[in-house]
Amino acid sequence: MTGAGHQGRLASICRHPIKAHGRESLASVRLLAGQAMPWDRHWAVAHDLSKFDPAAPAWTACASFQRGARTPALMAIRAVFDEASGVMELSHPARPLLRFRPDDEGEALIDWLLPISPAERFRPVALVKAPGVAMTDSDYPTLSVKNLASNAAVATHLGQEISPDRWRGNLWLEGFEPFAEFDWIGRQLRIGETVLEIRERIGRCKATTADPETGEVNADTLGALRALVGAQDFGVYAVVSKGGEIRPGDKVEVV
């Protein structure tokens, strides 16, 4: 794995307004130092065994929320969020289109999710948020950085198409060697006018085994990662140290 000092390109930007419940591609985004991507993991869906405390909302580990590892059907949700109106639109191959306001109509989402969710333990009960806190899988504000060449390596190993959407990344890069990103820990990534500090690898879960078009499990992604890199890791967490606007096509440099 190589890549320090190499240059590539920002291929795409993606956010997930409701943690594990829909992905959305962006034409550009303005990042702020020390913060997660705006509106990424802004909300989460608490299940009936959740430890999230609505009376004292704060960052809570992912085990307290409905997610694709337990409910693979969630992986097929697509999202469109209008920041100006506050309206969210969700689509899924097995559900009718849903348009609602997350801050006022969370019950509509729960009703929409019930037919594709567990019927007993871990059933969804509430749409929640913690003001000023993104419900990232890390306990500090991060963006997830992914490498398209690494995804291609997994696809080649498995002998089947693997959509990048399986990995729920924020920033997708191209022009680097497969898994070069693992060598960037402790280094900085310059994208356009922004600077990110690469902190750690991202451990992956069973959610990645589900097809993001159908929500059905159809690929041993975790086995492929163990074979390719010796661990169930894919992508890296980054912290924004210098903010600014970025867009697909921007030059990416490891410094």
C-alpha positions, 0 to 999 in steps of 0.5 A: 500500500502506497500513496503518501505524497501522491495526488488524486481527485475527489470523485464524489461527495455523499451524506446520510442525513438520517444515520443508516437510513438513506444516502444522498449525493452532493454537488458540493459542500462547505466543511467547517473545522472540527465538525462533521459534514453538515447534515450528515448523521444529523438524525438517528432512529432509536430502537426499543432497547436504545440507550439514547436519552431524549431528556439529555440528548448526546452522542450515543454509540451506534448499537442504540440505533437501527442500522443495516447490520441488523436490518439489511433492508435499510441499505436500499433507502435513498434520501433527498433532503431540502435544507431550506424547507426541512423536508426529507424524501426517502425512497425504497424498492419495497415502500412508497415514497415518503416526504416528511419533516424530520423535526416535526413528523418523526412518527411518519418515518417510524410507520414507514419503516415498520414493514421492513424492520424487526417486529420484536427486539430492535424495532424502531420507536423514535427519530432522535437527534442531539443538537450540534452533534452528528451521530457518526460511528466515531465518538468525535466529529469525523468524515469518512474517506473512501478510495474507489480503487479499494472498492474495485479491489474488493469487487475483483476479489469477490468476482462481482460488482460491489457498489461504493454505496455499501460503505456509506462514505462521505468523500470518495477519492480516485487516482490512488492505489488500492488501500493506500489510505491506510498509510495516511494515518497521522497525515493530512489530506488537502482537498481544494481549499480544505485540509483534513487530518486522517485519524484511523481506519474504519472497522466494518460491519455486516451492513456492507454485505447487503446490496444497496439497490435491493437491501438483500445480503449478497456479498461476503465483503467482510471475508474479502477484507480479511483476505485482502488487508487482514482485518475488517477495515475499509476507509479512514476517518478524518477530522476537518482541520481547515474548512472550505468548500469542496466539489467533485473534481477537486485535486486531492493531495496527501501531505 
